[in-house]
Amino acid sequence: MTRVLTRSDLEAVLEPAACLAALRDGFRTADAVTVPGRRVRTDLPFPGTATALIPGLLPGVDAYTVKVNAKFPGARPALRGVICLHAGADGELLALLDSATVTAWRTGLAAALGTGLLAPADYDVLGVIGAGAQAESTLRGLTSERRPRDLVVHDTDPGRAAAFAARHGGRVLGSAGAVADAADVVLLATWSRAPLLALADTRAGQHLTSLGTDEPGKRELAADLLDAALLVVDDRELAARTGVSAAPGLSRTAADATLTDILRGTHPGRTSRLQRTVYAPVGLPWQDLALAWSAFRAAERRGIGTTVDLLG
């Protein structure tokens, strides 16, 4: 039998603290798996792209994931798809999970982890540029440990910005630059294909987390800002091939560190209050497994979701 977990099912079983712990452990240990994860993307003869992440693997988990997403920026939601959770012993299809929910949670919470490690310890104002599902998940992770004094929000859809601000007790600003001017920490989660912020839009000591650099052509931060900042990614090779390090005009050839380096203590991360820092992940297949496995086990214990016999 295969357990089908919808968005509402996943929201019922996923818990931010447990997911953050699973992601933190994954960053420390995932490279012990000898089979590398792969990210495959293709354009379509439609207004969107197809993406697959295979296989999601972690030490000690006798299962793997295959994720297939449709990304259509003009649609709502913009991302739709499915995560297949297979047993490692025989390939049994244990579960089918809504990939939009898992992706938003794992991307947002991994961003919260990176932000928490790199941001100034005493920051007061959080800025959000792009008030979508990933920003929601990142904010959920950040505020589970510390709530900033103020929240400022901008989105190209004023109604979405206003709704986000109302939900979280923030205020709306009229541009990305206004958010950067007001905030100590800036979260960008957009579909932008042109830089939204340059070095001149920021100030010494700021931290920026850029989630919109997960495929070729997407850009949120200008090359001069990326060159000036301590640049941290989740995977150097992927960042260089399809992510932030592939940005045109960069003088650097690689990121300064990975989040794994910082969690293991092999890189110190932020070393000065005046240092600009950037975290720009691509998103890795093992992150899908970390959350899918947690959700599946919780759903099995609690009897949540629908079971179907796809071979019947």
C-alpha positions in Angstrom: 0.0 0.0 0.0 1.1 3.5 -0.7 0.3 6.4 1.6 -0.8 9.6 -0.1 -0.1 12.8 1.8 -1.7 16.0 0.7 -0.8 19.5 1.7 -3.2 19.5 4.7 -1.9 16.1 5.7 1.6 17.3 5.7 0.8 20.5 7.6 -0.7 18.2 10.2 2.4 16.1 10.7 5.3 18.4 10.0 6.8 20.2 13.0 9.3 23.1 12.6 11.7 22.2 15.4 11.9 18.5 14.4 12.4 19.5 10.7 15.1 22.0 11.6 16.9 19.3 13.6 16.6 16.8 10.7 18.0 19.4 8.3 20.9 20.4 10.6 21.8 16.7 11.0 21.6 16.3 7.2 24.0 19.1 6.5 26.5 17.5 8.8 26.3 14.0 7.5 24.7 13.8 4.0 28.1 13.8 2.2 28.8 10.4 3.8 26.5 8.9 1.2 28.6 7.7 -1.8 25.8 8.2 -4.4 25.6 11.9 -5.3 22.3 13.6 -5.7 21.4 15.0 -9.1 19.3 17.9 -10.2 17.8 17.7 -13.7 16.0 20.7 -15.3 14.6 21.2 -18.7 12.7 24.0 -20.5 9.3 23.1 -21.9 7.2 24.2 -24.9 4.9 25.8 -22.3 5.4 28.8 -20.0 7.3 26.8 -17.3 10.1 24.3 -16.6 10.3 20.7 -15.4 12.7 19.7 -12.6 13.6 16.4 -11.0 15.8 15.8 -7.9 17.2 12.3 -7.6 17.9 10.4 -5.4 17.4 11.8 -1.9 19.6 9.8 0.3 20.8 10.1 4.0 22.9 7.9 6.2 20.8 5.6 8.4 17.6 6.1 6.4 16.5 2.9 4.5 14.6 4.8 1.9 15.1 7.3 -0.9 13.1 10.0 -2.7 12.5 11.0 -6.3 11.0 14.5 -6.7 9.3 15.8 -9.9 8.2 19.4 -10.1 6.5 21.6 -12.6 7.6 25.3 -12.2 5.2 27.8 -13.8 6.0 31.3 -12.5 2.7 32.8 -13.7 0.5 30.1 -12.0 -0.8 30.0 -8.5 0.7 28.0 -7.0 3.8 28.4 -9.1 5.2 25.0 -8.1 3.3 21.7 -8.3 4.5 18.1 -8.2 5.0 14.9 -6.3 7.7 13.3 -4.1 7.9 9.5 -4.3 9.3 7.9 -1.2 10.6 4.4 -1.9 11.9 1.7 0.4 15.6 1.0 0.0 15.2 -2.7 0.4 13.0 -3.4 -2.6 11.8 -0.1 -4.1 8.3 -0.3 -2.6 6.5 3.0 -3.1 5.9 3.9 0.5 4.3 7.3 0.0 3.4 10.0 -2.5 3.7 13.5 -1.0 2.7 16.9 -2.3 6.0 18.3 -3.4 5.0 22.0 -3.1 4.5 21.7 0.6 7.7 19.7 1.3 9.7 22.0 -1.0 8.5 25.1 0.7 9.1 23.6 4.2 12.6 22.3 3.5 13.7 25.3 1.5 12.3 27.8 4.0 13.6 26.0 7.1 17.1 25.3 5.6 17.1 29.1 4.8 16.2 29.8 8.4 19.1 27.6 9.5 21.5 29.4 7.3 20.2 32.8 8.3 20.4 32.0 11.9 24.1 30.9 11.6 25.2 34.0 9.5 23.0 36.9 10.6 24.1 39.4 13.3 23.2 37.9 16.7 21.3 41.0 17.8 19.5 42.0 14.6 16.2 43.9 15.1 14.5 44.2 11.7 13.8 41.4 9.2 13.0 42.3 5.7 11.1 40.0 3.2 11.2 40.5 -0.5 8.8 38.0 -2.1 5.9 37.1 0.2 5.3 33.5 -0.9 5.3 30.0 0.6 9.1 29.9 1.0 9.1 33.2 2.9 6.4 31.8 5.2 8.4 28.7 6.0 11.6 30.7 6.6 9.8 33.0 8.9 8.3 30.1 10.7 11.8 28.6 11.3 13.4 31.9 12.3 10.6 33.0 14.8 10.6 29.5 16.4 13.8 30.6 18.2 13.8 34.4 18.0 11.3 37.0 16.9 12.7 40.2 15.4 11.5 43.5 16.7 10.1 44.6 13.3 9.2 43.0 10.0 9.1 44.9 6.6 7.7 43.3 3.5 7.7 44.0 -0.3 6.1 41.9 -3.1 5.3 42.7 -6.7 1.7 41.8 -5.7 0.7 44.5 -3.2 -2.2 42.4 -1.9 0.0 39.5 -1.2 2.5 41.7 0.6 -0.3 43.2 2.7 -1.7 39.8 3.6 1.7 38.6 4.6 2.4 41.6 6.7 -1.0 41.3 8.4 -0.4 37.7 9.3 2.9 38.4 10.9 2.6 41.8 12.4 4.7 43.6 9.8 4.4 46.6 7.5 4.6 46.9 3.7 7.2 48.9 1.9 7.1 50.1 -1.7 10.3 48.5 -3.1 13.1 46.0 -2.6 15.5 48.9 -2.0 13.3 50.3 0.8 13.3 46.9 2.5 17.1 46.7 2.3 17.4 50.2 3.7 15.2 49.4 6.7 16.3 45.8 7.5 19.3 44.2 9.3 18.5 40.9 7.7 16.9 40.5 4.2 15.2 37.4 2.9 14.6 37.3 -0.9 12.3 34.6 -2.2 11.3 35.6 -5.8 11.3 34.5 -9.4 13.4 37.5 -10.5 15.7 37.2 -13.5 17.4 40.5 -12.9 19.2 41.7 -9.7 16.9 43.3 -7.1 19.7 44.6 -4.9 23.3 45.8 -5.6 26.1 46.6 -3.2 25.0 50.3 -3.0 21.6 49.2 -1.8 23.1 47.5 1.3 25.2 48.4 4.3 28.1 46.9 6.2 27.0 44.2 8.6 23.8 43.1 6.8 22.9 39.5 6.1 21.0 38.5 3.0 19.5 35.1 2.2 18.7 34.6 -1.5 16.3 31.7 -2.3 15.7 32.7 -5.9 19.0 31.4 -7.3 18.0 27.7 -7.7 18.1 27.5 -11.5 19.9 29.1 -14.4 18.9 32.6 -15.2 17.3 33.5 -11.9 19.1 36.4 -10.1 18.3 38.4 -7.0 21.6 39.9 -6.0 24.1 41.9 -8.2 27.6 40.7 -8.9 29.2 43.5 -7.0 27.3 42.6 -3.8 28.1 38.9 -4.2 31.8 39.7 -4.7 31.9 41.9 -1.6 30.1 39.5 0.8 31.0 36.4 2.6 29.2 34.0 0.2 27.9 30.7 1.7 26.0 28.0 -0.4 24.6 24.6 0.3 26.7 22.9 -2.5 29.6 24.4 -4.3 29.3 22.4 -7.5 25.6 23.1 -8.0 26.0 26.7 -7.1 28.7 27.1 -9.7 26.7 25.2 -12.4 23.1 26.4 -11.9 23.1 28.7 -8.8 24.5 31.9 -7.4 28.1 31.4 -8.5 27.0 31.2 -12.1 25.9 34.8 -12.0 27.2 36.9 -14.9 29.9 39.5 -14.0 31.2 37.7 -10.9 34.9 38.1 -10.3 35.0 35.1 -7.9 35.0 31.6 -9.1 33.5 29.8 -6.1 31.6 30.5 -2.8 33.6 31.0 0.4 32.0 28.2 2.3 29.1 25.8 2.5 26.6 25.5 5.3 28.2 22.1 6.1 31.6 23.9 6.6 30.1 26.2 9.2 28.1 23.6 11.0 31.2 21.4 11.3 33.3 24.3 12.4 35.7 24.1 9.5 34.8 27.7 8.5 34.1 30.3 11.1 31.2 32.0 9.2 30.7 35.6 10.2 33.8 37.1 11.8 32.9 40.7 12.1 29.9 42.9 12.9 30.7 44.9 9.7 30.9 41.9 7.4 28.2 41.5 4.8 27.1 37.9 4.5 25.0 36.1 1.9 23.4 32.6 2.0 22.3 31.4 -1.4 21.2 27.8 -1.6 20.2 25.7 -4.6 18.3 23.0 -2.7 19.5 19.4 -2.4 17.8 16.0 -2.9 18.6 14.7 0.6 16.6 17.6 2.1 13.4 16.2 0.4 14.1 12.8 2.1 14.8 14.4 5.5 11.3 15.9 5.6 9.5 13.2 3.6 10.8 10.4 5.9 9.8 12.4 9.0 6.3 13.1 7.6 5.8 9.5 6.5 6.7 8.0 9.9 4.5 10.5 11.7 1.6 9.8 9.3 2.0 6.1 9.7 1.8 6.4 13.5 -1.2 8.7 13.5 -3.1 7.2 10.6 -3.0 10.4 8.6 -3.4 10.4 4.8 -5.0 8.0 2.4 -3.7 4.5 1.5 -4.0 3.2 -2.1 -3.0 0.1 -3.9 -1.4 1.4 -7.1 -0.8 -2.2 -8.2 -4.3 -3.4 -7.6 
